Amino acid sequence: MPGIEIKGRSKRANYRHGGSAQLQEHSKKHSKKHMTAMKADMSKGKSFKEAHSSAMSRVGARDGLWANIHAKRKRIASGSGEKMRSPGSAGAPTAKALKNSQT
């Protein structure tokens, strides 16, 4: 079964035989840096859960696009002098990025 540790098989073998499907699904929710750290740990023999915990402590969980937008709105409301970028301008989130962040 993909993504499940099989009794009698090493953790490294489990990564090579089915763990990649679990990682692919996991990558939809985490950054590329997080996933790279997890893959490195799993190839060294850590289980999925151990690799995830390790990656979270090293890379951290990013709050994401909406957290950044809300934080900026809060700074603007408190009088920081910043302005929100207009849609389509350089550095503004694209429509695709906004849609992907809404889970």
ZIQUITA-V124834 format. One record per pair of residues at least 24 apart in sequence whose ideal C-beta (glycine too) atoms are under 8 Angstrom apart, sorted by the first residue. I is the first residue (numbers start at 1). GAP is how many residues later the second one is. D is the distance in whole Angstrom. If there is no record, write none. Layout:
I|GAP|D / I|GAP|D
//
This chain:
3|45|7 / 5|42|6 / 5|43|8 / 10|35|7 / 11|31|7 / 11|34|5 / 11|35|7 / 11|36|5 / 12|30|8 / 12|31|7 / 12|32|8 / 12|33|5 / 14|33|8 / 15|27|4 / 15|28|6 / 19|29|6 / 22|26|6 / 23|25|8 / 26|26|8 / 29|74|8 / 30|25|8 / 30|31|8 / 31|28|7 / 31|31|6 / 33|26|5 / 34|25|5 / 64|37|6 / 65|28|6 / 65|32|6 / 65|33|7 / 65|36|4 / 66|35|6 / 66|36|8 / 69|24|8
//
